[in-house]
Amino acid sequence: MPGSWTFAATVAILSAGQGTDPPGAAALAPDNLQITLLPGVWLPRLDGKSSLGPAVNQDIRLAAQLDLDRSEPTVNIELSIRKHERWEIILSGMDFSTDSAGSFSGNATFGSLFLFDGDPFQATFDITSVAVELSFGAFRPFTRDQERVAELANRSQEGRYIAELTVAPLLAIRYVDVKQVLTVGGGREVTGGEWAGLLAGLQITLDYRPEQDIPVFKMLRLQGAVGAGPALGGEGGTMWQVRGGVTIQITEQFGLMVGYRLLELDVETDDYALHGGLQGLFLAGSLRF
């Protein structure tokens, strides 16, 4: 009997030492799938220079000479699919268009066109782009393995992380289609090209959830990413992108984002070359499923 009591006491002590999971422990397992839709409006400006033909030093400045740098509201939609809080796929697409008319400044050639100072012109510029990004949260210093849940201090009473920092290498494929049209007098040039960028970079995400409910928001997310790499198509070139933003998740399902997007191209195809791109403010809603 004494042995039986000793064994029972030992089991009880060990069970008490391991303890039960803290409040909200059932919510500690990471969500298998998180889907976030960011339908938004990008307000980019076009800048840089382009050329058409073999002539040397005949680049035309898109902003200063063609007045194509107005901020144009552009639909930009992004879809994030996150798995096990580590893997993330981001799908995005946009279609930018701008036009202008005025008097040309300086002298230049553009394909078969000869432009002289004061010549009246009409110009349009279009960029369509879609991208697929894949990232893996390799470094998460604020979190620990679920087996050590009893030791975690970075947890709210609901069992969620209060702060979560994720540093993730990323790979991306971005397709870009460019069309530029320039009309001077009775002459007209329609040109452009298509390229596919193979980009590598880094994404950093910081999520903050208040330990206690705050009426204004459920979660605050700061995220930034950069990627660069070769552009395939024509004579090739390089391509790079930057995105960042702050998202206030007002409820678990709905939030608002203020951010920035940049797409830069240094590419050539046939006799056409483009050294420029788009950058500007990005405003979006955040819909989480």
N, C-alpha and C positions, 0 to 999 in steps of 0.2 A: 504493500500500500504506500509506504513512504516514497518508493520509487515512482509509483504512478502519479502521486501528487507532485513530485519534483518535475516529472516530465511535463505534466499539464501546466505547471507554473512557468517552466522554461518556454513552452510554446506561446503562452500568453504574453510573456515579456518580449519575445521576439516579434510577435505580431504588433504589440504596442510600439516597439522601436521602429518598425517599418512604417507604421501608421497608415491611415487612410489617405486617399488623395485629398488635396486641399479643395475648398469650395470651387466649383466650376471645372473640376478635373475632367469631366466628361467632354468639355469643349476644347481640351488641350490638343487633341489630335488634329493635325493640320487638315484644312479642307482639301479634298481630293482635287477639286476643280473650281477655279474662280474665273469668271468671265466679266470683263469690263469693256464697255463700249464708250468711246469718246467721239461723239458727233460734234464737230466744231467748225469755226470760221477762222481761217488763217488770213492775216493781213500783211502779206509780203510785199516787198519792193524788189524790182528787178534791177540788177547792177552788173557792171562788167563791160566786156567788149566782144565783138564778133567780127569775122572777116569772111569774104567769099572770093576765091581766086588766088593765083600764085603771087600777086603783087606783094612786095615787101613793105612793111610799115604802113599798111592800109587798114588797120583795125578801126572799126567804127565804135565809138563809145555809146552804149545803149542809153545811158542816163543823160549825159551832157549834150550829145548830138542828136539823138532820136527822141528824147523826152519820154522814155518808156519806164520811168521810175516811180510812177504813181502807186500808192498803196491800193491794192485790188482785193476786195473781199473774195476769198476762195474757199469753197467747201473742202474740208480735210477731215476724213473719217479714219479713226484708228480703233482696232479691236485687239484687246489683250486677253490671252488665254494662259492662265497660270496653273501649274500642276504641282501638288505637294510643296507649295511655298518656295520652290527652287527653280523649276523649269518654267520658262515663259516664252510664248510666241506672240509677236505683235504683227498684225496685218494692217497696212495703211494705204491710202490712196488719195490723190488730189488732182485737180485739173485747173491750171492757172492760165489766164488770158488777159492781155492788155493791148491797147492800141494808142496811137497818137498821130497828130498831123501838125505841121509847122514849117519853119524855114530852117534849112540845114546850116550848121555852123562849121566852117572849115572846108577843106577839099579832100575828097576820098574817092575810091572806086569800090564797088560792091558787085562782083561778077561782071555783067555787061553794062552796069550803070556807072555813069560818071557824075559825081556830086560836087557842086561848087557852092561857095558861100552864098547863102540867101536863096538857094533853090527850094521851092515848095516840095514837100514830101508827105507820104502817108506810110505808116509802119504798124505792123501787128506782130505780136510775139506770144507763142503758146507753149506751155510745158505741161505734159501729162506724166504722172509718175505713180507707180505702185511699188510696194516693198514688203518683204517678209523678213522678220528678225527673230533670231533664236538666242536666248541667253540662259545661263545656268548660274544660280546663286552659290558660288563657290565659297564665299567668305561671309559669315553671319556672326559677328562678334558678340551681339547682344542676346543670342539664343543658345540653348544647349540641347542635348539629346533628350528625347522624351523619357528615357529610363531614369533620368536624374531629376524628374519633375519636382520632387520634394525639396530640392536645393534651390530651385529657381526663385529669384527675387523680382525678376522682371515680368511679373504677372499681375493682372488685375483680379478682383474677386470673381469675375466671370471666367477667368482662366485664359484670357487673351494676353498676348504680348503688349506691354505698354509702349516700348520702343523696339523697333526692329530695323537694323541696318543690313542691307544686302549689297555686296559688291559682286558684280557678275560680268564675266567676259561675254561678248556677244559676236555673232556672225550674222550677216545680212546680205540679201540680194535685192538690189533696187533697179527697176527698169525705168528709163527716162526717154520720152519722145519729145523732141523739140521741133517747132515749126516757126520760121521767121519769114515775113513777107515785107518787102520794101518796094514802094512805087515812087518814081520820080519822073515827072513829065509823062511821056508816052511809054516809058520803060517800066518793067516790073520783074522782080526776082522773087521766086519762091524757093526756099531752101530749108535745111534742117537735117536732122539725123536721129538715130536711135542707138542707145547704149544700155548695157547692163553692168551695173557696178557690183563687184564682189568685195564687201566691206568687212572689216574686223575692228572691234573697239571694246568699249567698257561702258557698263551701265551701273549707276549707283542709285539706290532707293532707300529712303528713310521714312518709315511709317511711325506715327505717334498716335496712340490711343489714350485719352485721359483715363486715369485710374478710376475716377468717378465720372458719371455722366455729366456732360456739359450741354446745355440746350443748344448751343451754337453749332457744334459739330461732334461727330462720332470718331472721326479719324482725320489726321492731317498727313498728307503725303508730299514729300519733296523727292523729285526724281530728275536725273540728268543722264544723258548718254551722248557718246561721240563715236563715230565710225568713219573709216577711210579705207580706200583701196583702189585697185585698177578698174578702169572702165573698158568693157569689151564692146567692140563694134566699130566699124570704120577703121580709122588709124589709131583708135583707142585713146587713152589718156588717163586721168584720175578723177575720182569723185569722193566727196566727203559730206557728212551730215552731222548736225548737232540738234538735239532736242532737250528741252528742260521745262519744268513747270512745278507749280504748287497746286495741289488739289485739296479742297475742303470737302470732306464727305459729311454732308448735313445729316443724312440718315445712312443706314447700312446700304441702301439701294441707290441713293441719289446724291450727287455732289457737283461742285463747280470747279473748273480749272482755269488758271491763268498761266500761260507758258510762252515759249519761244521756239521757233523752228528755223533751221537753216539748211539749205541744199546748195552745194557749190560744185560746179563742173569746170573741168579743164580738158576739153575733148575736141577731137577732129574727125571728120569723115569727108572723103573726096576732097574738094577744095574749100569746104566750110569748116570754120573753127569757132569755138565758143569758149571764152574764159570769163565766167561769171555765174550768177545764180540768184537765188531768192533767199530773203531773210525777213523775219518780222514777228509780230505778236500773234499768239494763238489763244483763242478763247473757246472753251468747250464745256459741255455737260458731261458728267460721269455717271453712267448707268451700270450698276453692278448686279450680276445674276448669281 
